[in-house]
């Protein structure tokens, strides 16, 4: 049984910071592949950041590179997304994702300009 519990979303002013967490239960952490996605109102879900096969080097979407940092704590089975210098266009629901097709419930991030 896999359960993903996200937290850390909220309302923040532009330029501010938030840290999202996604705590996982079950065996999804074992292959080191995990990602964050987001979905803005009226738009398709888009990939934000992740650890791909091998789980060593993080990768980022161009729109967040240099501002967001993905990290993980294997002992806690938790993946994080540190978001700095937030912009209004970062507003959306953020989801953690683990293969194959395990999604968190989503956490709302709202950035006011």
C-alpha positions as a Markdown table, in Angstrom:
| # | Residue | x | y | z |
|---|---|---|---|---|
| 1 | Unk | 0.0 | 0.0 | 0.0 |
| 2 | Unk | 1.4 | 3.4 | -1.0 |
| 3 | Unk | 0.3 | 6.6 | 0.6 |
| 4 | Unk | 1.7 | 10.1 | -0.2 |
| 5 | Unk | 1.1 | 13.0 | 2.2 |
| 6 | Unk | 1.9 | 16.4 | 1.0 |
| 7 | Unk | 2.2 | 19.5 | 3.0 |
| 8 | Unk | 3.7 | 23.0 | 3.0 |
| 9 | Unk | 1.6 | 24.9 | 0.6 |
| 10 | Unk | 0.1 | 28.3 | 1.3 |
| 11 | Unk | -0.2 | 31.9 | 0.4 |
| 12 | Unk | 3.0 | 33.9 | 0.0 |
| 13 | Unk | 3.9 | 37.2 | -1.6 |
| 14 | Unk | 6.0 | 37.4 | -4.7 |
| 15 | Unk | 9.7 | 37.0 | -3.8 |
| 16 | Unk | 8.9 | 34.8 | -0.8 |
| 17 | Unk | 9.7 | 31.2 | -0.1 |
| 18 | Unk | 7.9 | 28.0 | 0.7 |
| 19 | Unk | 9.0 | 24.4 | 1.3 |
| 20 | Unk | 6.8 | 21.6 | 0.2 |
| 21 | Unk | 7.1 | 18.1 | 1.7 |
| 22 | Unk | 5.8 | 14.8 | 0.4 |
| 23 | Unk | 6.1 | 11.9 | 2.9 |
| 24 | Unk | 5.8 | 8.4 | 1.4 |
| 25 | Unk | 4.8 | 5.1 | 2.7 |
| 26 | Unk | 5.3 | 1.8 | 1.0 |
| 27 | Unk | 8.1 | 0.9 | -1.4 |
| 28 | Unk | 8.1 | 3.8 | -3.8 |
| 29 | Unk | 11.2 | 5.4 | -2.3 |
| 30 | Unk | 13.4 | 2.4 | -3.1 |
| 31 | Unk | 14.1 | 3.2 | -6.8 |
| 32 | Unk | 15.2 | 6.8 | -6.1 |
| 33 | Unk | 12.9 | 8.2 | -8.9 |
| 34 | Unk | 10.6 | 11.0 | -7.7 |
| 35 | Unk | 9.3 | 14.2 | -9.1 |
| 36 | Unk | 7.3 | 17.3 | -8.5 |
| 37 | Unk | 4.6 | 18.5 | -10.9 |
| 38 | Unk | 2.3 | 21.5 | -10.8 |
| 39 | Unk | -1.0 | 22.5 | -12.3 |
| 40 | Unk | -2.0 | 26.1 | -12.7 |
| 41 | Unk | -5.7 | 27.1 | -13.1 |
| 42 | Unk | -6.9 | 26.3 | -16.6 |
| 43 | Unk | -3.6 | 24.8 | -17.6 |
| 44 | Unk | -2.2 | 21.3 | -18.0 |
| 45 | Unk | -0.1 | 19.7 | -15.3 |
| 46 | Unk | 3.6 | 20.3 | -15.9 |
| 47 | Unk | 6.7 | 18.8 | -14.6 |
| 48 | Unk | 8.7 | 21.0 | -12.2 |
| 49 | Unk | 11.7 | 19.0 | -10.9 |
| 50 | Unk | 12.8 | 15.5 | -10.2 |
| 51 | Unk | 15.4 | 12.8 | -9.5 |
| 52 | Unk | 15.5 | 10.6 | -12.6 |
| 53 | Unk | 16.8 | 7.0 | -13.0 |
| 54 | Unk | 19.8 | 6.6 | -10.6 |
| 55 | Unk | 18.4 | 9.3 | -8.3 |
| 56 | Unk | 21.7 | 11.3 | -8.0 |
| 57 | Unk | 21.4 | 14.4 | -10.0 |
| 58 | Unk | 18.3 | 16.6 | -9.7 |
| 59 | Unk | 16.8 | 18.1 | -12.8 |
| 60 | Unk | 14.6 | 21.2 | -13.2 |
| 61 | Unk | 12.3 | 22.8 | -15.6 |
| 62 | Unk | 13.8 | 25.9 | -17.1 |
| 63 | Unk | 11.1 | 28.1 | -15.5 |
| 64 | Unk | 12.2 | 27.2 | -12.0 |
| 65 | Unk | 15.9 | 26.5 | -12.4 |
| 66 | Unk | 18.0 | 28.5 | -9.9 |
| 67 | Unk | 15.0 | 29.2 | -7.7 |
| 68 | Unk | 13.7 | 25.7 | -6.7 |
| 69 | Unk | 15.6 | 22.9 | -5.1 |
| 70 | Unk | 14.4 | 19.3 | -4.9 |
| 71 | Unk | 15.9 | 17.2 | -2.1 |
| 72 | Unk | 15.1 | 14.0 | -0.2 |
| 73 | Unk | 15.5 | 12.3 | 3.1 |
| 74 | Unk | 15.7 | 8.6 | 2.5 |
| 75 | Unk | 15.4 | 7.8 | 6.2 |
| 76 | Unk | 12.2 | 9.7 | 6.5 |
| 77 | Unk | 11.0 | 8.7 | 3.0 |
| 78 | Unk | 10.3 | 12.3 | 2.3 |
| 79 | Unk | 10.9 | 14.4 | -0.8 |
| 80 | Unk | 11.1 | 18.2 | -0.5 |
| 81 | Unk | 10.7 | 21.1 | -2.9 |
| 82 | Unk | 12.3 | 24.4 | -1.6 |
| 83 | Unk | 10.9 | 27.2 | -3.6 |
| 84 | Unk | 12.6 | 30.6 | -3.4 |
| 85 | Unk | 12.0 | 33.9 | -5.2 |
| 86 | Unk | 8.4 | 32.9 | -5.9 |
| 87 | Unk | 6.6 | 34.5 | -8.8 |
| 88 | Unk | 2.9 | 34.9 | -9.5 |
| 89 | Unk | 3.2 | 32.4 | -12.3 |
| 90 | Unk | 4.3 | 29.7 | -9.8 |
| 91 | Unk | 0.8 | 29.6 | -8.5 |
| 92 | Unk | -0.9 | 26.3 | -8.7 |
| 93 | Unk | -1.5 | 22.9 | -7.1 |
| 94 | Unk | 1.8 | 21.0 | -6.6 |
| 95 | Unk | 1.9 | 17.2 | -6.7 |
| 96 | Unk | 4.6 | 14.8 | -5.9 |
| 97 | Unk | 4.9 | 11.8 | -8.2 |
| 98 | Unk | 6.5 | 8.3 | -7.9 |
| 99 | Unk | 6.6 | 5.6 | -10.5 |
| 100 | Unk | 4.4 | 4.0 | -11.5 |
| 101 | Unk | 1.5 | 6.5 | -11.4 |
| 102 | Unk | 1.5 | 7.3 | -7.7 |
| 103 | Unk | 0.4 | 10.9 | -7.1 |
| 104 | Unk | 0.1 | 12.9 | -3.9 |
| 105 | Unk | -3.2 | 14.7 | -3.2 |
| 106 | Unk | -1.8 | 18.0 | -4.1 |
| 107 | Unk | -1.0 | 21.2 | -2.1 |
| 108 | Unk | -2.0 | 24.6 | -3.1 |
| 109 | Unk | 0.6 | 27.3 | -3.6 |
| 110 | Unk | -0.6 | 30.8 | -4.2 |
| 111 | Unk | 1.8 | 33.7 | -4.9 |
| 112 | Unk | 0.4 | 37.2 | -4.7 |
| 113 | Unk | 1.9 | 39.9 | -6.8 |
